[in-house]
Amino acid sequence: MKKIIKFFSLIMLSIFMNSCGEEAKWETPEIALTPIYEITEIAHVNGTNSIGGFFKIEVYRVADKTFLIEFPNSQKANKYQKTNYQDTSTDTEYKVSFTKKTEARDYNFDIEIDKANNTGTIEVSYDDGTGTIVVENYTANMDVKDVYN
């Protein structure tokens, strides 16, 4: 029995000693702050909404980020492809437009927000599948933020 205990003690000691080597060097992560438009307090002008509710939308403001994050509620996030991004903002107003691509259809967003009070409108238009263009209007708030990528 003593031989078995010594044997296991030696094995444990050798495992312990071999695991105390030099620490491996980790690669430096390429994490950077990325500017976004964070659109919140989105409310449909007529009170009805045929394309689903929005809790928050994050639109990446850089050309190499070809997606946007849409939050239908505070606990779920959906990633969509973003195309035709244009930012023609002025000193007094944010003016952003883009196309959100989904499997079903494309949604064209035109956003105009006053910089003084960060409130404004969103116009969403899309083809309903029959050739009819549907236009829905929303009010919203928007902030400029930086998030980690």
Helices and strands as residue ranges (DSSP letters): H 2-18, E 33-44, E 56-60, E 67-73, E 76-87, E 93-101, E 106-114, E 119-127, E 133-148
